[in-house]
């Protein structure tokens, strides 16, 4: 048997070295991918308010990495700075264009009224009633999101009470007749129109400018959000009846959810309910703090003190709220929604004098 020639040995050695280098190149990225943190992309709620700045963003950008020992991270952007129209978020989640995102329920009142049932205008005069109504309706809403939208619901957030800021003197709901009032949804518009006012759908970012310029007489928004925007500088009367509160769905595209590592899904199932609880507690506290700051109370510690007059909610106005809910808001809602909404137990979790309608009277 002949021994291999030196050139043959060199060629074989070169081939072996090339093979080893190729294997190292192919294996390197795979190994790095295993070791690198798994990163999520999240679209959050409204920018610049407490829910986002102090709760949502810190959870995703800081707490997730800490809780997972650095194995999982996330980047988050508020939807109103991500170029995502609020009324498109549900569709983009369903399509997977946005894998994980926050949907403002008020943006669904025209196209998907079914999902707005827990927070219809006039239904929840306090947070205890809202909690009870949401508990009664949540199983049906979550089932619909999975079955109809291919979305995995992961949390339900709430914004502070949506109250009335008015420029001119206001003694109660009757004084809204003829005034132009900013609303954020078709359902809020039904409530305001039933009072003889003129509802105007105006984006949050344009609200102060519209009041300042005279296009609006009043605006429905959260007390602390209005304070942060400077709305208290252009209005003199604050009416604290919650027209609505403002629910938000945090959910995932089903395919994106299933693609997550099991360990991450388990972690989120544990931690997102805690984030939800923190957001609800914050919304309740911020409702009180917003009223205090706008009226210049000494208990205002983190907002700008205003000099607005706080208009008390009379028993007559509370009775009118319930009447408008039954005779205007619910019938209009059922017109948009149809049979699926007629079967929902709206108002079944009532407290504090809330109405308990099952449909039009």
N, C-alpha and C positions, 0 to 999 in steps of 0.2 A: 504494500500500500504506500502510495506516495504521500509525503507530507505536504500540506498546503503551502503554496508559495507566499512569500512575504506580502505581495500586493493583494493576494486573496485575503490574508489575515487582516490587513489594513482596511480592506473594503468591508469585511464582516464587522470589524470593530466600529467602523464609522456608522454602519447600519444600526448596530446595537445602540450606539450613543444617540443617534437621531431618534430611534424609537423611545429611548428613555426620556429624552428631552420633550418629545411630543406628549408622552404620557404625563410628564410633569406639568406641561402647559394645560392639558385638558383637566387634570386633577386639581390644579391650583385654584381656578375659579370655583369649582364645585365645593372644595374644602372651605374657601372663603365665604361662599354663599351660606354654608351651614353655620359658620361662626358669626357672620354679620347679623346685627339685630334685624328682625322682621319689622318693616315699616309700613304703617297704614296711612291712607290719605282720607281725611275727614273734612266735610263741609259742615260748619257749625251754624249757630243762630245769629241774631243781629249783632253787628259790631258795636263796640263802644258802650255796652250796657253791662251791668253786674253779672248777669248770667254767663255772658261770654268771657269777659275779662278776668273775673275772679273765680269762676267755677269750670266752665267748659274748657277753655284754653289751657289752664294749669293741669287739668286732669290728663289731657292728651299729650301735652308737651313735656310734662314733668313727672306726674304721678305714675303713668303707665310704665315708664322705664324703671322707676323705683320699685314698683310692685312686682315687676317681672325680673328683677335682678339684671336689667339691661338687655334682656332677650327680645323685648318688643318695644317699639317706639312709634310715634305718629306725628304727622304734621297736620295742622288744622287751619282753616281760613273761614271767616264768616261769609255766609252766602251772599250778603249784600255788597261784599268787596271781592267776590270771586266771579263776578259776571254771570251769576245764576239768578234769573228771575224767580221770585218766591213762588209764583204760581206754576213754575215748571219743575220744581224740585221733585215732586212725587213721580212725575213721568221720567225724569232723568235717573232717579233711583231704580225705578222699574226696569229701565233699559240697561242699567249698569254703567251708564256714563259717569254717574256719581256712585261710587261703591258704598260709601257710608255718609249719611247726610241728615240734616235737621229740616223738617217740614213744618212751617207755620200752619196750624190748622185753619186759621182764619182765611188763608189763601185758597182753601178748598171749598169755601161756602157756596160758590156758584156751580162748579163742575162736579164736586164730590161732597154734597151736603151731608151724606151719611156720617162722615167722620167728624162733623162739627157738633154732633148731638150733645156731648157733655157740657158744652160751654155756649149754649144759645143765649143771645142777648136777653137779659132780664131773668134768666134761670137761676143764677147763683149770687145771692146778695152778700154772701160771705164765703170764706175759703172752706169752712166746714161743710157747707152745702155742696160746693164744687167737688171736694174729696169724695163725698158720699155718692154724688151722681156719676163721677168717673168710675168709682168702684163697681157700680151697677152695670155700666156700659162697656167697661174695658174688655171683657172677654169677647164680646161681639165685634168690637173695633179691631182687636188684634187678629181675630180669625179672618176678618174681611181683608186686612192688609196682606196676610199670607196667601189667601185663596184668590183674591182679585188682582192684587198688585205685585205679587211675587216679592214681597218685602218682608223681612224679618224685623218685627218691632222689638226694640231693645230698651227703650225708655220713653216715658212721657213727661215732658218738662212743662212748667207753667211760668208765665210772666206775671208781674204784679197786676193788681186790679186796674182796669181801663176806665178812667174817670173823666169828668168833663172840666175843661178849662174854658172860661168864657171871658170875653173882653168887656162886655157891658153888664150892668147890674142884673143879678139872677137871684130869684127867691125860691125857685123850684122848677120842676119839669114843665109846668105850663108856660113859663117864660121863654121856652125854646121855640115856640111857634113863630114861624117866619124867618128864623135865623139859619144861616149856612153853617153846617156842622161837619167837621172832618170825621170820617169813619174809615175803618181799615178793612171792611168786608161788606158783602151784600147783606148779610144777616144784621150787622150793626145798622146798616142803612134802613132795613125794615123797621127797627125799633125807633130810630130817629124820625122817620117819615110818619110813623103813627102818632107822634107828638105834634105834627104839623110843621116840623122843621124841614130844611132842605139838606139831605145828606150829600156829601162830596167825598169821593174816594181820592184821597191825597196821600202820596208816599210819605213815610215817616220823615225822610230827610228834607222834604219841602214844606213841612207843616208850619214851622215858625215863620218862614218867609211869607206863606199864604195868609197867616193871621196878621202879620205886620203890615202887609200890603193891602189888607181890607178884603181879600177874597173869602176869608173865613171869619165868622163871628165867634165860633167855639171849636174846640177840638177834643176828640176822644183819644186819650193815650194814658200810659202809666204815669203816675204822679212824679216818680223820681226820674223817669226818662224825660218828661217834659221839663223838669227842673234842670237836668243836665244840658238840654237843648236851649235853655234860656226862655222857654215859653212863659214862665212866670213873670218875665219882664214886660210882656206884651198883653197879658190878661190880668184881670183883677178878681175873678170869682172862681172858686174851686168847688165843684160839686162831687162828693165822695162816693155816691152810689156806683157800684161796679156795673157798668153796662155789660161787659164781659171781663174775663181775666186774660186769656191768651195762652192756649195750649200749643205745644210743639211736640211732634213725633220725632224721636231719633231712631232711625232704622237702617237696615243694610239690605242691599240687593242680595237675594237668596244665593246666587252663585258665588258672589264675593264672600258672603258669610261662610258658606261651606268650604271655601278655599282657604280659610284661615286655619292655622295649626290648632288642633284640638285644645292644647294647653291655653292658647290665647282666647278661644271661645269660652272656655271654662272661667278664665279670669274675668272676662267682660261680663259674663252672666252674674258674677259675684259683685263686681265693683260698680257697674252702671246703676243698679238699684240704689246704691249708696250715693252716687252722684245725683240721681233723681231726687232723693230725700233732701239732700243739701240745697238743691235748686228750689224746691217747694218751700223749705224753711226760709230761704233768702227772699223769695217772692213775697211771703207774708210779712216779713220784717220790713222789706223795702216799701211795701204799700203804706205802712204806718209812718215810716221815715219820710217818704215823699210828701205826705200830707203835712207833716211837721215842718219840713224845710220850706215848702212853698208858702206857708202861712207865717213863717218867721218865728216858730216856737223855739224856746231855748233847748228843747230836746233834739234839735237838728245838729248833728255832729259831723256829717260827712257830705252834705250838700250845700247849696247856696241859699241863704235865707232870703225869702221873699216877703211880700207884704200883702198876699192875697187874702181875701175874705173866704172863710170856710162856710159854705152854705149847708145847714143841717138838712138831713133827709127826713121829711115829715111822714107820719103814718099814712097820710093821704097819697103821697108820692109812692110809698111802698105798695099800697093797694093798686095804684095805677100801673106800676111796673108789672104786677102779676096779671092785670087785665090785658095789658099790651102783649105780654107773652102769650096768653091764651088766644086772643082775638086777632093778632096780626103776625107776630113772629112765627108761631107754630104753623098756622095755615100756609104762610109763604114758604116756609121751610119744607113742608110736606108737598107743596106744589113742585118744588125743585127736585125733591128726592123720591116721592112716590111710595109704593108699598113697602120697600125695605125699612124706611124710617117709621112708617105707621106701626110696625111691630116692635120698635125699640121701647124699652121702659123709661122714657124720658121723664125725669122728675121723681123717679122711684126712690132716690136716695135723699130726699128733701130734708132740710132742717131750717131753723130760724125763719119759719114762715114762708118758705119757698113754695111755689105752686107745684102741683103734681099732675100736669096734663098728660094724657095718653094720645091726644090728637085734638083736632078742633072741637070746640064745644058744640 
